[in-house]
Amino acid sequence: MQQQSGPVLRDIHVPHVSMWWPLAPGWWALIALLVVACIVAVLAWRRRAARRRRADAVVAELRAARERYATDGDAAAFAAAASQLLRRVARLRDPRSVTSSGDDWRRVLATQAPRVAVDRLVALDGTMYRPKAELDVAATARDAEAWVRAAMRRTSRVPA
């Protein structure tokens, strides 16, 4: 017999460990981060969809006013309806805008939707009180719709 020079060793048996379980702590952190990111994305998507629905509702009211103008030809009534809608949207971001007129109203309109031309929109306040109002309804409705969509897209509030 041959003499052994060291201890007798047995073969190593590796226990069966699933590839997926148990996960290392880094994987749990990554999964938690992904869940939080998904929740934030869903909430942001829902807020954006709700904002878009509100803007679509306001634009639908504006289009209804334009259709009423097409049937009755009353530019003053269209101007009053459009002005009321603009003030309602402006009030969402700046409650003080309801009482604005003239240059203050122009500033409010320009501040809330900086890339939209506001000249026709400012003229609505004077037009609605004229018995024979001259108004380019199609262009004004386009400007008002663009302003509403731009103003409702911006979410930050004007400081009080």
Phi and psi in radians as a Rosetta constraint file:
Dihedral C 1 N 2 CA 2 C 2 CIRCULARHARMONIC -1.747 0.35
Dihedral N 2 CA 2 C 2 N 3 CIRCULARHARMONIC 2.445 0.35
Dihedral C 2 N 3 CA 3 C 3 CIRCULARHARMONIC -1.533 0.35
Dihedral N 3 CA 3 C 3 N 4 CIRCULARHARMONIC 2.382 0.35
Dihedral C 3 N 4 CA 4 C 4 CIRCULARHARMONIC -1.573 0.35
Dihedral N 4 CA 4 C 4 N 5 CIRCULARHARMONIC 2.495 0.35
Dihedral C 4 N 5 CA 5 C 5 CIRCULARHARMONIC -1.677 0.35
Dihedral N 5 CA 5 C 5 N 6 CIRCULARHARMONIC -0.041 0.35
Dihedral C 5 N 6 CA 6 C 6 CIRCULARHARMONIC -2.618 0.35
Dihedral N 6 CA 6 C 6 N 7 CIRCULARHARMONIC -3.042 0.35
Dihedral C 6 N 7 CA 7 C 7 CIRCULARHARMONIC -1.193 0.35
Dihedral N 7 CA 7 C 7 N 8 CIRCULARHARMONIC 2.777 0.35
Dihedral C 7 N 8 CA 8 C 8 CIRCULARHARMONIC -1.480 0.35
Dihedral N 8 CA 8 C 8 N 9 CIRCULARHARMONIC 2.139 0.35
Dihedral C 8 N 9 CA 9 C 9 CIRCULARHARMONIC -1.866 0.35
Dihedral N 9 CA 9 C 9 N 10 CIRCULARHARMONIC 2.465 0.35
Dihedral C 9 N 10 CA 10 C 10 CIRCULARHARMONIC -1.718 0.35
Dihedral N 10 CA 10 C 10 N 11 CIRCULARHARMONIC 2.869 0.35
Dihedral C 10 N 11 CA 11 C 11 CIRCULARHARMONIC -1.133 0.35
Dihedral N 11 CA 11 C 11 N 12 CIRCULARHARMONIC 2.613 0.35
Dihedral C 11 N 12 CA 12 C 12 CIRCULARHARMONIC -1.444 0.35
Dihedral N 12 CA 12 C 12 N 13 CIRCULARHARMONIC 2.273 0.35
Dihedral C 12 N 13 CA 13 C 13 CIRCULARHARMONIC -1.970 0.35
Dihedral N 13 CA 13 C 13 N 14 CIRCULARHARMONIC 1.971 0.35
Dihedral C 13 N 14 CA 14 C 14 CIRCULARHARMONIC -1.472 0.35
Dihedral N 14 CA 14 C 14 N 15 CIRCULARHARMONIC 2.193 0.35
Dihedral C 14 N 15 CA 15 C 15 CIRCULARHARMONIC -1.198 0.35
Dihedral N 15 CA 15 C 15 N 16 CIRCULARHARMONIC 2.645 0.35
Dihedral C 15 N 16 CA 16 C 16 CIRCULARHARMONIC -1.301 0.35
Dihedral N 16 CA 16 C 16 N 17 CIRCULARHARMONIC 2.092 0.35
Dihedral C 16 N 17 CA 17 C 17 CIRCULARHARMONIC -2.136 0.35
Dihedral N 17 CA 17 C 17 N 18 CIRCULARHARMONIC 2.253 0.35
Dihedral C 17 N 18 CA 18 C 18 CIRCULARHARMONIC -1.123 0.35
Dihedral N 18 CA 18 C 18 N 19 CIRCULARHARMONIC 2.575 0.35
Dihedral C 18 N 19 CA 19 C 19 CIRCULARHARMONIC -1.220 0.35
Dihedral N 19 CA 19 C 19 N 20 CIRCULARHARMONIC -0.446 0.35
Dihedral C 19 N 20 CA 20 C 20 CIRCULARHARMONIC -1.741 0.35
Dihedral N 20 CA 20 C 20 N 21 CIRCULARHARMONIC -0.338 0.35
Dihedral C 20 N 21 CA 21 C 21 CIRCULARHARMONIC -2.395 0.35
Dihedral N 21 CA 21 C 21 N 22 CIRCULARHARMONIC 2.446 0.35
Dihedral C 21 N 22 CA 22 C 22 CIRCULARHARMONIC -1.388 0.35
Dihedral N 22 CA 22 C 22 N 23 CIRCULARHARMONIC 2.525 0.35
Dihedral C 22 N 23 CA 23 C 23 CIRCULARHARMONIC -1.416 0.35
Dihedral N 23 CA 23 C 23 N 24 CIRCULARHARMONIC 2.632 0.35
Dihedral C 23 N 24 CA 24 C 24 CIRCULARHARMONIC -1.265 0.35
Dihedral N 24 CA 24 C 24 N 25 CIRCULARHARMONIC 2.728 0.35
Dihedral C 24 N 25 CA 25 C 25 CIRCULARHARMONIC -1.006 0.35
Dihedral N 25 CA 25 C 25 N 26 CIRCULARHARMONIC -0.553 0.35
Dihedral C 25 N 26 CA 26 C 26 CIRCULARHARMONIC -1.116 0.35
Dihedral N 26 CA 26 C 26 N 27 CIRCULARHARMONIC -0.648 0.35
Dihedral C 26 N 27 CA 27 C 27 CIRCULARHARMONIC -1.183 0.35
Dihedral N 27 CA 27 C 27 N 28 CIRCULARHARMONIC -0.671 0.35
Dihedral C 27 N 28 CA 28 C 28 CIRCULARHARMONIC -1.095 0.35
Dihedral N 28 CA 28 C 28 N 29 CIRCULARHARMONIC -0.707 0.35
Dihedral C 28 N 29 CA 29 C 29 CIRCULARHARMONIC -1.117 0.35
Dihedral N 29 CA 29 C 29 N 30 CIRCULARHARMONIC -0.718 0.35
Dihedral C 29 N 30 CA 30 C 30 CIRCULARHARMONIC -1.136 0.35
Dihedral N 30 CA 30 C 30 N 31 CIRCULARHARMONIC -0.731 0.35
Dihedral C 30 N 31 CA 31 C 31 CIRCULARHARMONIC -1.097 0.35
Dihedral N 31 CA 31 C 31 N 32 CIRCULARHARMONIC -0.753 0.35
Dihedral C 31 N 32 CA 32 C 32 CIRCULARHARMONIC -1.097 0.35
Dihedral N 32 CA 32 C 32 N 33 CIRCULARHARMONIC -0.720 0.35
Dihedral C 32 N 33 CA 33 C 33 CIRCULARHARMONIC -1.105 0.35
Dihedral N 33 CA 33 C 33 N 34 CIRCULARHARMONIC -0.726 0.35
Dihedral C 33 N 34 CA 34 C 34 CIRCULARHARMONIC -1.144 0.35
Dihedral N 34 CA 34 C 34 N 35 CIRCULARHARMONIC -0.690 0.35
Dihedral C 34 N 35 CA 35 C 35 CIRCULARHARMONIC -1.116 0.35
Dihedral N 35 CA 35 C 35 N 36 CIRCULARHARMONIC -0.776 0.35
Dihedral C 35 N 36 CA 36 C 36 CIRCULARHARMONIC -1.104 0.35
Dihedral N 36 CA 36 C 36 N 37 CIRCULARHARMONIC -0.731 0.35
Dihedral C 36 N 37 CA 37 C 37 CIRCULARHARMONIC -1.100 0.35
Dihedral N 37 CA 37 C 37 N 38 CIRCULARHARMONIC -0.702 0.35
Dihedral C 37 N 38 CA 38 C 38 CIRCULARHARMONIC -1.133 0.35
Dihedral N 38 CA 38 C 38 N 39 CIRCULARHARMONIC -0.726 0.35
Dihedral C 38 N 39 CA 39 C 39 CIRCULARHARMONIC -1.108 0.35
Dihedral N 39 CA 39 C 39 N 40 CIRCULARHARMONIC -0.788 0.35
Dihedral C 39 N 40 CA 40 C 40 CIRCULARHARMONIC -1.083 0.35
Dihedral N 40 CA 40 C 40 N 41 CIRCULARHARMONIC -0.732 0.35
Dihedral C 40 N 41 CA 41 C 41 CIRCULARHARMONIC -1.121 0.35
Dihedral N 41 CA 41 C 41 N 42 CIRCULARHARMONIC -0.726 0.35
Dihedral C 41 N 42 CA 42 C 42 CIRCULARHARMONIC -1.146 0.35
Dihedral N 42 CA 42 C 42 N 43 CIRCULARHARMONIC -0.753 0.35
Dihedral C 42 N 43 CA 43 C 43 CIRCULARHARMONIC -1.107 0.35
Dihedral N 43 CA 43 C 43 N 44 CIRCULARHARMONIC -0.729 0.35
Dihedral C 43 N 44 CA 44 C 44 CIRCULARHARMONIC -1.136 0.35
Dihedral N 44 CA 44 C 44 N 45 CIRCULARHARMONIC -0.704 0.35
Dihedral C 44 N 45 CA 45 C 45 CIRCULARHARMONIC -1.108 0.35
Dihedral N 45 CA 45 C 45 N 46 CIRCULARHARMONIC -0.738 0.35
Dihedral C 45 N 46 CA 46 C 46 CIRCULARHARMONIC -1.151 0.35
Dihedral N 46 CA 46 C 46 N 47 CIRCULARHARMONIC -0.706 0.35
Dihedral C 46 N 47 CA 47 C 47 CIRCULARHARMONIC -1.110 0.35
Dihedral N 47 CA 47 C 47 N 48 CIRCULARHARMONIC -0.729 0.35
Dihedral C 47 N 48 CA 48 C 48 CIRCULARHARMONIC -1.141 0.35
Dihedral N 48 CA 48 C 48 N 49 CIRCULARHARMONIC -0.716 0.35
Dihedral C 48 N 49 CA 49 C 49 CIRCULARHARMONIC -1.133 0.35
Dihedral N 49 CA 49 C 49 N 50 CIRCULARHARMONIC -0.704 0.35
Dihedral C 49 N 50 CA 50 C 50 CIRCULARHARMONIC -1.140 0.35
Dihedral N 50 CA 50 C 50 N 51 CIRCULARHARMONIC -0.723 0.35
Dihedral C 50 N 51 CA 51 C 51 CIRCULARHARMONIC -1.105 0.35
Dihedral N 51 CA 51 C 51 N 52 CIRCULARHARMONIC -0.704 0.35
Dihedral C 51 N 52 CA 52 C 52 CIRCULARHARMONIC -1.150 0.35
Dihedral N 52 CA 52 C 52 N 53 CIRCULARHARMONIC -0.680 0.35
Dihedral C 52 N 53 CA 53 C 53 CIRCULARHARMONIC -1.116 0.35
Dihedral N 53 CA 53 C 53 N 54 CIRCULARHARMONIC -0.710 0.35
Dihedral C 53 N 54 CA 54 C 54 CIRCULARHARMONIC -1.135 0.35
Dihedral N 54 CA 54 C 54 N 55 CIRCULARHARMONIC -0.733 0.35
Dihedral C 54 N 55 CA 55 C 55 CIRCULARHARMONIC -1.122 0.35
Dihedral N 55 CA 55 C 55 N 56 CIRCULARHARMONIC -0.709 0.35
Dihedral C 55 N 56 CA 56 C 56 CIRCULARHARMONIC -1.114 0.35
Dihedral N 56 CA 56 C 56 N 57 CIRCULARHARMONIC -0.638 0.35
Dihedral C 56 N 57 CA 57 C 57 CIRCULARHARMONIC -1.140 0.35
Dihedral N 57 CA 57 C 57 N 58 CIRCULARHARMONIC -0.730 0.35
Dihedral C 57 N 58 CA 58 C 58 CIRCULARHARMONIC -1.163 0.35
Dihedral N 58 CA 58 C 58 N 59 CIRCULARHARMONIC -0.745 0.35
Dihedral C 58 N 59 CA 59 C 59 CIRCULARHARMONIC -1.125 0.35
Dihedral N 59 CA 59 C 59 N 60 CIRCULARHARMONIC -0.613 0.35
Dihedral C 59 N 60 CA 60 C 60 CIRCULARHARMONIC -1.114 0.35
Dihedral N 60 CA 60 C 60 N 61 CIRCULARHARMONIC -0.683 0.35
Dihedral C 60 N 61 CA 61 C 61 CIRCULARHARMONIC -1.122 0.35
Dihedral N 61 CA 61 C 61 N 62 CIRCULARHARMONIC -0.699 0.35
Dihedral C 61 N 62 CA 62 C 62 CIRCULARHARMONIC -1.124 0.35
Dihedral N 62 CA 62 C 62 N 63 CIRCULARHARMONIC -0.727 0.35
Dihedral C 62 N 63 CA 63 C 63 CIRCULARHARMONIC -1.161 0.35
Dihedral N 63 CA 63 C 63 N 64 CIRCULARHARMONIC -0.627 0.35
Dihedral C 63 N 64 CA 64 C 64 CIRCULARHARMONIC -1.121 0.35
Dihedral N 64 CA 64 C 64 N 65 CIRCULARHARMONIC -0.681 0.35
Dihedral C 64 N 65 CA 65 C 65 CIRCULARHARMONIC -1.136 0.35
Dihedral N 65 CA 65 C 65 N 66 CIRCULARHARMONIC -0.656 0.35
Dihedral C 65 N 66 CA 66 C 66 CIRCULARHARMONIC -1.168 0.35
Dihedral N 66 CA 66 C 66 N 67 CIRCULARHARMONIC -0.681 0.35
Dihedral C 66 N 67 CA 67 C 67 CIRCULARHARMONIC -1.158 0.35
Dihedral N 67 CA 67 C 67 N 68 CIRCULARHARMONIC -0.665 0.35
Dihedral C 67 N 68 CA 68 C 68 CIRCULARHARMONIC -1.081 0.35
Dihedral N 68 CA 68 C 68 N 69 CIRCULARHARMONIC -0.700 0.35
Dihedral C 68 N 69 CA 69 C 69 CIRCULARHARMONIC -1.096 0.35
Dihedral N 69 CA 69 C 69 N 70 CIRCULARHARMONIC -0.663 0.35
Dihedral C 69 N 70 CA 70 C 70 CIRCULARHARMONIC -1.125 0.35
Dihedral N 70 CA 70 C 70 N 71 CIRCULARHARMONIC -0.534 0.35
Dihedral C 70 N 71 CA 71 C 71 CIRCULARHARMONIC -1.527 0.35
Dihedral N 71 CA 71 C 71 N 72 CIRCULARHARMONIC -0.700 0.35
Dihedral C 71 N 72 CA 72 C 72 CIRCULARHARMONIC -1.853 0.35
Dihedral N 72 CA 72 C 72 N 73 CIRCULARHARMONIC -0.279 0.35
Dihedral C 72 N 73 CA 73 C 73 CIRCULARHARMONIC 1.251 0.35
Dihedral N 73 CA 73 C 73 N 74 CIRCULARHARMONIC 0.303 0.35
Dihedral C 73 N 74 CA 74 C 74 CIRCULARHARMONIC -1.570 0.35
Dihedral N 74 CA 74 C 74 N 75 CIRCULARHARMONIC 1.687 0.35
Dihedral C 74 N 75 CA 75 C 75 CIRCULARHARMONIC -1.184 0.35
Dihedral N 75 CA 75 C 75 N 76 CIRCULARHARMONIC -0.574 0.35
Dihedral C 75 N 76 CA 76 C 76 CIRCULARHARMONIC -1.149 0.35
Dihedral N 76 CA 76 C 76 N 77 CIRCULARHARMONIC -0.671 0.35
Dihedral C 76 N 77 CA 77 C 77 CIRCULARHARMONIC -1.174 0.35
Dihedral N 77 CA 77 C 77 N 78 CIRCULARHARMONIC -0.692 0.35
Dihedral C 77 N 78 CA 78 C 78 CIRCULARHARMONIC -1.104 0.35
Dihedral N 78 CA 78 C 78 N 79 CIRCULARHARMONIC -0.767 0.35
Dihedral C 78 N 79 CA 79 C 79 CIRCULARHARMONIC -1.073 0.35
Dihedral N 79 CA 79 C 79 N 80 CIRCULARHARMONIC -0.711 0.35
Dihedral C 79 N 80 CA 80 C 80 CIRCULARHARMONIC -1.141 0.35
Dihedral N 80 CA 80 C 80 N 81 CIRCULARHARMONIC -0.769 0.35
Dihedral C 80 N 81 CA 81 C 81 CIRCULARHARMONIC -1.146 0.35
Dihedral N 81 CA 81 C 81 N 82 CIRCULARHARMONIC -0.767 0.35
Dihedral C 81 N 82 CA 82 C 82 CIRCULARHARMONIC -1.141 0.35
Dihedral N 82 CA 82 C 82 N 83 CIRCULARHARMONIC -0.726 0.35
Dihedral C 82 N 83 CA 83 C 83 CIRCULARHARMONIC -1.104 0.35
Dihedral N 83 CA 83 C 83 N 84 CIRCULARHARMONIC -0.736 0.35
Dihedral C 83 N 84 CA 84 C 84 CIRCULARHARMONIC -1.089 0.35
Dihedral N 84 CA 84 C 84 N 85 CIRCULARHARMONIC -0.743 0.35
Dihedral C 84 N 85 CA 85 C 85 CIRCULARHARMONIC -1.116 0.35
Dihedral N 85 CA 85 C 85 N 86 CIRCULARHARMONIC -0.738 0.35
Dihedral C 85 N 86 CA 86 C 86 CIRCULARHARMONIC -1.086 0.35
Dihedral N 86 CA 86 C 86 N 87 CIRCULARHARMONIC -0.734 0.35
Dihedral C 86 N 87 CA 87 C 87 CIRCULARHARMONIC -1.175 0.35
Dihedral N 87 CA 87 C 87 N 88 CIRCULARHARMONIC -0.635 0.35
Dihedral C 87 N 88 CA 88 C 88 CIRCULARHARMONIC -1.103 0.35
Dihedral N 88 CA 88 C 88 N 89 CIRCULARHARMONIC -0.750 0.35
Dihedral C 88 N 89 CA 89 C 89 CIRCULARHARMONIC -1.199 0.35
Dihedral N 89 CA 89 C 89 N 90 CIRCULARHARMONIC -0.724 0.35
Dihedral C 89 N 90 CA 90 C 90 CIRCULARHARMONIC -1.103 0.35
Dihedral N 90 CA 90 C 90 N 91 CIRCULARHARMONIC -0.610 0.35
Dihedral C 90 N 91 CA 91 C 91 CIRCULARHARMONIC -1.150 0.35
Dihedral N 91 CA 91 C 91 N 92 CIRCULARHARMONIC -0.442 0.35
Dihedral C 91 N 92 CA 92 C 92 CIRCULARHARMONIC -1.046 0.35
Dihedral N 92 CA 92 C 92 N 93 CIRCULARHARMONIC -0.620 0.35
Dihedral C 92 N 93 CA 93 C 93 CIRCULARHARMONIC -1.768 0.35
Dihedral N 93 CA 93 C 93 N 94 CIRCULARHARMONIC -0.479 0.35
Dihedral C 93 N 94 CA 94 C 94 CIRCULARHARMONIC -2.492 0.35
Dihedral N 94 CA 94 C 94 N 95 CIRCULARHARMONIC 1.704 0.35
Dihedral C 94 N 95 CA 95 C 95 CIRCULARHARMONIC -1.036 0.35
Dihedral N 95 CA 95 C 95 N 96 CIRCULARHARMONIC -0.449 0.35
Dihedral C 95 N 96 CA 96 C 96 CIRCULARHARMONIC -1.275 0.35
Dihedral N 96 CA 96 C 96 N 97 CIRCULARHARMONIC -0.227 0.35
Dihedral C 96 N 97 CA 97 C 97 CIRCULARHARMONIC -1.220 0.35
Dihedral N 97 CA 97 C 97 N 98 CIRCULARHARMONIC -0.277 0.35
Dihedral C 97 N 98 CA 98 C 98 CIRCULARHARMONIC -1.101 0.35
Dihedral N 98 CA 98 C 98 N 99 CIRCULARHARMONIC -0.615 0.35
Dihedral C 98 N 99 CA 99 C 99 CIRCULARHARMONIC -1.647 0.35
Dihedral N 99 CA 99 C 99 N 100 CIRCULARHARMONIC 0.052 0.35
Dihedral C 99 N 100 CA 100 C 100 CIRCULARHARMONIC -1.276 0.35
Dihedral N 100 CA 100 C 100 N 101 CIRCULARHARMONIC 2.599 0.35
Dihedral C 100 N 101 CA 101 C 101 CIRCULARHARMONIC -2.653 0.35
Dihedral N 101 CA 101 C 101 N 102 CIRCULARHARMONIC 2.832 0.35
Dihedral C 101 N 102 CA 102 C 102 CIRCULARHARMONIC 1.071 0.35
Dihedral N 102 CA 102 C 102 N 103 CIRCULARHARMONIC -2.243 0.35
Dihedral C 102 N 103 CA 103 C 103 CIRCULARHARMONIC -1.158 0.35
Dihedral N 103 CA 103 C 103 N 104 CIRCULARHARMONIC -0.566 0.35
Dihedral C 103 N 104 CA 104 C 104 CIRCULARHARMONIC -1.132 0.35
Dihedral N 104 CA 104 C 104 N 105 CIRCULARHARMONIC -0.722 0.35
Dihedral C 104 N 105 CA 105 C 105 CIRCULARHARMONIC -1.144 0.35
Dihedral N 105 CA 105 C 105 N 106 CIRCULARHARMONIC -0.698 0.35
Dihedral C 105 N 106 CA 106 C 106 CIRCULARHARMONIC -1.075 0.35
Dihedral N 106 CA 106 C 106 N 107 CIRCULARHARMONIC -0.728 0.35
Dihedral C 106 N 107 CA 107 C 107 CIRCULARHARMONIC -1.116 0.35
Dihedral N 107 CA 107 C 107 N 108 CIRCULARHARMONIC -0.742 0.35
Dihedral C 107 N 108 CA 108 C 108 CIRCULARHARMONIC -1.065 0.35
Dihedral N 108 CA 108 C 108 N 109 CIRCULARHARMONIC -0.831 0.35
Dihedral C 108 N 109 CA 109 C 109 CIRCULARHARMONIC -1.085 0.35
Dihedral N 109 CA 109 C 109 N 110 CIRCULARHARMONIC -0.779 0.35
Dihedral C 109 N 110 CA 110 C 110 CIRCULARHARMONIC -1.200 0.35
Dihedral N 110 CA 110 C 110 N 111 CIRCULARHARMONIC -0.584 0.35
Dihedral C 110 N 111 CA 111 C 111 CIRCULARHARMONIC -1.251 0.35
Dihedral N 111 CA 111 C 111 N 112 CIRCULARHARMONIC -0.708 0.35
Dihedral C 111 N 112 CA 112 C 112 CIRCULARHARMONIC -1.376 0.35
Dihedral N 112 CA 112 C 112 N 113 CIRCULARHARMONIC -0.412 0.35
Dihedral C 112 N 113 CA 113 C 113 CIRCULARHARMONIC -2.484 0.35
Dihedral N 113 CA 113 C 113 N 114 CIRCULARHARMONIC 1.408 0.35
Dihedral C 113 N 114 CA 114 C 114 CIRCULARHARMONIC -1.109 0.35
Dihedral N 114 CA 114 C 114 N 115 CIRCULARHARMONIC -0.427 0.35
Dihedral C 114 N 115 CA 115 C 115 CIRCULARHARMONIC -1.659 0.35
Dihedral N 115 CA 115 C 115 N 116 CIRCULARHARMONIC 0.096 0.35
Dihedral C 115 N 116 CA 116 C 116 CIRCULARHARMONIC -1.869 0.35
Dihedral N 116 CA 116 C 116 N 117 CIRCULARHARMONIC 2.376 0.35
Dihedral C 116 N 117 CA 117 C 117 CIRCULARHARMONIC -1.206 0.35
Dihedral N 117 CA 117 C 117 N 118 CIRCULARHARMONIC 2.271 0.35
Dihedral C 117 N 118 CA 118 C 118 CIRCULARHARMONIC -1.973 0.35
Dihedral N 118 CA 118 C 118 N 119 CIRCULARHARMONIC 0.072 0.35
Dihedral C 118 N 119 CA 119 C 119 CIRCULARHARMONIC -1.043 0.35
Dihedral N 119 CA 119 C 119 N 120 CIRCULARHARMONIC -0.820 0.35
Dihedral C 119 N 120 CA 120 C 120 CIRCULARHARMONIC -1.158 0.35
Dihedral N 120 CA 120 C 120 N 121 CIRCULARHARMONIC -0.596 0.35
Dihedral C 120 N 121 CA 121 C 121 CIRCULARHARMONIC -1.225 0.35
Dihedral N 121 CA 121 C 121 N 122 CIRCULARHARMONIC -0.632 0.35
Dihedral C 121 N 122 CA 122 C 122 CIRCULARHARMONIC -1.179 0.35
Dihedral N 122 CA 122 C 122 N 123 CIRCULARHARMONIC -0.602 0.35
Dihedral C 122 N 123 CA 123 C 123 CIRCULARHARMONIC -1.226 0.35
Dihedral N 123 CA 123 C 123 N 124 CIRCULARHARMONIC -0.266 0.35
Dihedral C 123 N 124 CA 124 C 124 CIRCULARHARMONIC -1.051 0.35
Dihedral N 124 CA 124 C 124 N 125 CIRCULARHARMONIC -0.639 0.35
Dihedral C 124 N 125 CA 125 C 125 CIRCULARHARMONIC -1.056 0.35
Dihedral N 125 CA 125 C 125 N 126 CIRCULARHARMONIC -0.695 0.35
Dihedral C 125 N 126 CA 126 C 126 CIRCULARHARMONIC -1.400 0.35
Dihedral N 126 CA 126 C 126 N 127 CIRCULARHARMONIC -0.538 0.35
Dihedral C 126 N 127 CA 127 C 127 CIRCULARHARMONIC -1.180 0.35
Dihedral N 127 CA 127 C 127 N 128 CIRCULARHARMONIC -0.608 0.35
Dihedral C 127 N 128 CA 128 C 128 CIRCULARHARMONIC -1.217 0.35
Dihedral N 128 CA 128 C 128 N 129 CIRCULARHARMONIC -0.229 0.35
Dihedral C 128 N 129 CA 129 C 129 CIRCULARHARMONIC -1.756 0.35
Dihedral N 129 CA 129 C 129 N 130 CIRCULARHARMONIC -0.033 0.35
Dihedral C 129 N 130 CA 130 C 130 CIRCULARHARMONIC -1.594 0.35
Dihedral N 130 CA 130 C 130 N 131 CIRCULARHARMONIC 2.328 0.35
Dihedral C 130 N 131 CA 131 C 131 CIRCULARHARMONIC -1.164 0.35
Dihedral N 131 CA 131 C 131 N 132 CIRCULARHARMONIC -0.693 0.35
Dihedral C 131 N 132 CA 132 C 132 CIRCULARHARMONIC -1.982 0.35
Dihedral N 132 CA 132 C 132 N 133 CIRCULARHARMONIC 1.294 0.35
Dihedral C 132 N 133 CA 133 C 133 CIRCULARHARMONIC -1.359 0.35
Dihedral N 133 CA 133 C 133 N 134 CIRCULARHARMONIC 2.342 0.35
Dihedral C 133 N 134 CA 134 C 134 CIRCULARHARMONIC -1.758 0.35
Dihedral N 134 CA 134 C 134 N 135 CIRCULARHARMONIC 2.071 0.35
Dihedral C 134 N 135 CA 135 C 135 CIRCULARHARMONIC -2.639 0.35
Dihedral N 135 CA 135 C 135 N 136 CIRCULARHARMONIC 2.313 0.35
Dihedral C 135 N 136 CA 136 C 136 CIRCULARHARMONIC -1.449 0.35
Dihedral N 136 CA 136 C 136 N 137 CIRCULARHARMONIC 1.601 0.35
Dihedral C 136 N 137 CA 137 C 137 CIRCULARHARMONIC -1.126 0.35
Dihedral N 137 CA 137 C 137 N 138 CIRCULARHARMONIC -0.723 0.35
Dihedral C 137 N 138 CA 138 C 138 CIRCULARHARMONIC -1.090 0.35
Dihedral N 138 CA 138 C 138 N 139 CIRCULARHARMONIC -0.822 0.35
Dihedral C 138 N 139 CA 139 C 139 CIRCULARHARMONIC -1.189 0.35
Dihedral N 139 CA 139 C 139 N 140 CIRCULARHARMONIC -0.693 0.35
Dihedral C 139 N 140 CA 140 C 140 CIRCULARHARMONIC -1.139 0.35
Dihedral N 140 CA 140 C 140 N 141 CIRCULARHARMONIC -0.714 0.35
Dihedral C 140 N 141 CA 141 C 141 CIRCULARHARMONIC -1.128 0.35
Dihedral N 141 CA 141 C 141 N 142 CIRCULARHARMONIC -0.684 0.35
Dihedral C 141 N 142 CA 142 C 142 CIRCULARHARMONIC -1.093 0.35
Dihedral N 142 CA 142 C 142 N 143 CIRCULARHARMONIC -0.811 0.35
Dihedral C 142 N 143 CA 143 C 143 CIRCULARHARMONIC -1.113 0.35
Dihedral N 143 CA 143 C 143 N 144 CIRCULARHARMONIC -0.714 0.35
Dihedral C 143 N 144 CA 144 C 144 CIRCULARHARMONIC -1.140 0.35
Dihedral N 144 CA 144 C 144 N 145 CIRCULARHARMONIC -0.733 0.35
Dihedral C 144 N 145 CA 145 C 145 CIRCULARHARMONIC -1.121 0.35
Dihedral N 145 CA 145 C 145 N 146 CIRCULARHARMONIC -0.760 0.35
Dihedral C 145 N 146 CA 146 C 146 CIRCULARHARMONIC -1.088 0.35
Dihedral N 146 CA 146 C 146 N 147 CIRCULARHARMONIC -0.705 0.35
Dihedral C 146 N 147 CA 147 C 147 CIRCULARHARMONIC -1.153 0.35
Dihedral N 147 CA 147 C 147 N 148 CIRCULARHARMONIC -0.776 0.35
Dihedral C 147 N 148 CA 148 C 148 CIRCULARHARMONIC -1.059 0.35
Dihedral N 148 CA 148 C 148 N 149 CIRCULARHARMONIC -0.824 0.35
Dihedral C 148 N 149 CA 149 C 149 CIRCULARHARMONIC -1.109 0.35
Dihedral N 149 CA 149 C 149 N 150 CIRCULARHARMONIC -0.719 0.35
Dihedral C 149 N 150 CA 150 C 150 CIRCULARHARMONIC -1.208 0.35
Dihedral N 150 CA 150 C 150 N 151 CIRCULARHARMONIC -0.718 0.35
Dihedral C 150 N 151 CA 151 C 151 CIRCULARHARMONIC -1.200 0.35
Dihedral N 151 CA 151 C 151 N 152 CIRCULARHARMONIC -0.628 0.35
Dihedral C 151 N 152 CA 152 C 152 CIRCULARHARMONIC -1.408 0.35
Dihedral N 152 CA 152 C 152 N 153 CIRCULARHARMONIC -0.309 0.35
Dihedral C 152 N 153 CA 153 C 153 CIRCULARHARMONIC -1.266 0.35
Dihedral N 153 CA 153 C 153 N 154 CIRCULARHARMONIC -0.636 0.35
Dihedral C 153 N 154 CA 154 C 154 CIRCULARHARMONIC -1.339 0.35
Dihedral N 154 CA 154 C 154 N 155 CIRCULARHARMONIC 2.244 0.35
Dihedral C 154 N 155 CA 155 C 155 CIRCULARHARMONIC -1.805 0.35
Dihedral N 155 CA 155 C 155 N 156 CIRCULARHARMONIC -0.323 0.35
Dihedral C 155 N 156 CA 156 C 156 CIRCULARHARMONIC -1.275 0.35
Dihedral N 156 CA 156 C 156 N 157 CIRCULARHARMONIC 2.520 0.35
Dihedral C 156 N 157 CA 157 C 157 CIRCULARHARMONIC -1.597 0.35
Dihedral N 157 CA 157 C 157 N 158 CIRCULARHARMONIC 2.600 0.35
Dihedral C 157 N 158 CA 158 C 158 CIRCULARHARMONIC -1.316 0.35
Dihedral N 158 CA 158 C 158 N 159 CIRCULARHARMONIC 2.313 0.35
Dihedral C 158 N 159 CA 159 C 159 CIRCULARHARMONIC -1.110 0.35
Dihedral N 159 CA 159 C 159 N 160 CIRCULARHARMONIC 2.516 0.35
